[in-house]
């Protein structure tokens, strides 16, 4: 039984009998006369228990031998280390008995490394081959006919657009004209296949009031069809002097598309006499 239990039992038993005095407790617990009584120590013990102090207060007489602290109990919740259950390689046999055969250890061979095949070079995609441009004639804004026949005296840029695609035309023509001026012939062609005959005069007047450069009019859309023109966008065709189509760009102009055209046209311009 612990010191705490003995102290509490002694305090309540002697108090109940009416025979306990501070001197009695001093004598019981070996305290010198006039020192703090064991009863006051017990009161402290009760207070510590009420306030939740787990260890409480344990009185140790002055002449009590020093005791080593109790060793902490092992934590049984911890898992024990795995024991080696493998059979010994050299088992000990009793005298006169036949040793059990020892199975030879089997060493697993390492898995063969997968063969790394040499990466084959991806085939290069050849540039698209465009057809030869056909000869054709188209009406101009003043009502005359302009004929295109090859070979010509210089490279050409043919810019096709319908009403919707014409919104993208200027962003193409302006930078190309500034770069090449008269070294490359640049022609705009309006795809007007949906315009009825009776409205052509009115449409011609509207176009003339909107553009500063000469525009050719493809009234029935036949020439646009031969070139494979797409609707609602600007279509740019780059031709050499022989009429061979070398590059095609469509849609709104941007720097990459313009660079692609310049890459094709610059060598042609430099090669001109």
SVG drawing of the C-alpha trace seen along z (x, -y; Angstrom):
<svg xmlns="http://www.w3.org/2000/svg" viewBox="-31 -56 59 99">
<polyline fill="none" stroke="black" stroke-width="0.4" points="0.0,0.0 1.4,-3.4 2.3,-6.2 -0.7,-8.2 -3.1,-5.4 -1.6,-4.9 -1.7,-8.6 -5.3,-9.0 -6.5,-5.9 -4.5,-6.9 -5.9,-10.4 -9.5,-9.4 -9.3,-6.5 -7.7,-8.5 -9.9,-11.5 -13.0,-9.4 -11.9,-8.0 -11.3,-11.5 -7.8,-10.5 -5.7,-12.3 -3.7,-15.3 -0.9,-17.0 1.6,-15.4 0.2,-12.0 0.7,-12.4 4.2,-13.7 5.0,-10.6 3.4,-8.3 5.3,-9.7 8.5,-10.4 8.3,-14.2 10.2,-16.2 8.1,-18.2 7.1,-21.6 7.4,-20.8 4.7,-20.7 2.3,-18.1 1.4,-15.0 -2.2,-16.2 -1.3,-19.3 0.6,-17.1 -2.5,-15.0 -4.6,-18.1 -2.1,-19.0 -2.4,-15.5 -6.2,-15.7 -5.9,-19.1 -3.6,-17.7 -5.9,-14.9 -8.9,-17.3 -7.0,-19.5 -6.1,-16.6 -2.4,-16.2 -1.8,-12.6 1.2,-12.1 -0.3,-13.7 2.0,-14.5 3.9,-11.7 5.7,-12.4 9.1,-10.9 10.5,-11.0 13.8,-12.8 15.7,-9.7 14.2,-7.5 16.8,-5.9 16.8,-7.2 15.2,-4.9 15.8,-4.7 12.8,-5.8 10.7,-3.0 11.5,-1.9 9.0,-2.8 6.9,0.1 7.5,1.1 5.0,0.0 3.2,3.2 1.4,1.4 4.6,1.3 5.0,4.1 7.8,6.5 10.5,6.9 10.0,9.7 11.9,12.8 13.9,14.6 12.1,17.9 14.4,18.9 16.1,22.3 19.8,22.2 22.1,23.0 24.1,25.5 21.7,27.2 23.1,29.1 22.2,32.7 22.3,35.1 25.1,37.7 24.3,40.7 21.5,39.1 21.4,38.5 21.6,34.8 18.6,33.6 19.5,32.6 19.9,28.9 18.2,27.5 20.5,25.5 19.8,21.8 18.1,20.6 19.3,17.3 16.8,15.5 18.4,14.4 18.0,10.7 15.3,9.9 16.8,9.2 17.0,5.5 14.7,4.5 16.5,3.8 16.3,0.1 15.8,-0.1 17.4,-3.0 15.1,-5.8 14.4,-6.1 14.5,-9.5 11.0,-10.9 10.5,-11.4 10.6,-15.0 7.4,-16.3 8.0,-17.7 6.6,-21.0 3.2,-20.9 3.3,-20.8 0.8,-23.2 -0.4,-23.1 0.4,-25.3 -1.9,-28.4 -4.2,-28.4 -4.4,-31.3 -7.5,-33.5 -9.1,-36.8 -11.2,-39.0 -13.1,-42.2 -11.7,-45.3 -13.6,-48.1 -13.6,-50.2 -15.2,-47.4 -12.1,-46.4 -10.7,-42.9 -7.3,-41.9 -5.7,-38.7 -3.2,-36.7 -0.9,-34.4 2.3,-32.7 5.2,-33.1 5.1,-36.7 7.8,-39.2 7.9,-38.9 6.5,-36.9 2.8,-37.5 0.6,-37.6 -3.1,-36.9 -5.3,-37.9 -8.8,-36.4 -11.7,-37.4 -15.4,-37.4 -17.4,-40.1 -16.6,-38.7 -13.0,-37.8 -12.3,-41.3 -12.1,-42.5 -8.8,-40.7 -7.4,-41.9 -5.7,-45.2 -3.6,-43.6 -2.0,-41.4 -1.6,-43.8 -0.1,-46.8 3.0,-45.1 3.7,-43.1 3.4,-46.1 5.7,-48.1 8.3,-45.4 8.3,-44.6 6.6,-47.6 7.1,-47.0 9.3,-43.9 6.2,-41.7 2.9,-42.2 0.1,-42.2 -3.5,-41.8 -6.7,-41.7 -9.6,-39.6 -13.2,-39.9 -15.1,-36.7 -18.7,-37.8 -20.3,-34.5 -23.5,-35.3 -24.2,-38.7 -27.1,-38.6 -26.5,-40.2 -28.8,-43.2 -26.9,-44.3 -23.4,-44.2 -23.3,-47.8 -24.2,-48.9 -21.7,-46.5 -18.9,-47.7 -19.6,-51.3 -19.5,-50.3 -16.2,-48.5 -14.7,-51.4 -15.5,-53.7 -14.0,-51.5 -10.6,-50.5 -7.7,-52.5 -5.9,-49.7 -7.2,-48.0 -9.5,-45.1 -10.5,-42.4 -14.1,-41.1 -14.8,-37.3 -18.6,-37.7 -19.4,-34.0 -16.7,-32.7 -15.2,-30.4 -11.6,-31.6 -11.9,-31.4 -13.1,-27.8 -10.1,-26.9 -7.7,-28.1 -9.7,-26.5 -10.6,-29.7 -12.2,-29.3 -15.1,-31.5 -15.2,-34.1 -11.4,-34.5 -8.6,-36.1 -6.7,-33.7 -3.1,-34.5 -1.4,-32.7 2.3,-33.3 3.3,-32.5 6.6,-32.6 7.0,-34.1 6.2,-30.8 2.8,-30.6 3.8,-27.9 2.0,-28.3 4.7,-28.2 2.8,-29.2 -0.7,-29.5 -1.9,-31.4 -5.4,-31.9 -7.3,-33.8 -6.2,-36.9 -2.6,-38.0 0.0,-37.5 3.7,-37.7 4.3,-34.0 2.2,-33.8 3.9,-36.9 7.3,-35.5 6.4,-32.3 5.5,-34.4 8.7,-36.5 10.8,-33.3 9.4,-32.2 9.5,-35.6 12.8,-37.0 14.9,-34.5 12.7,-35.0 13.2,-38.8 17.0,-38.5 17.2,-36.2 15.6,-38.7 17.9,-40.5"/>
</svg>
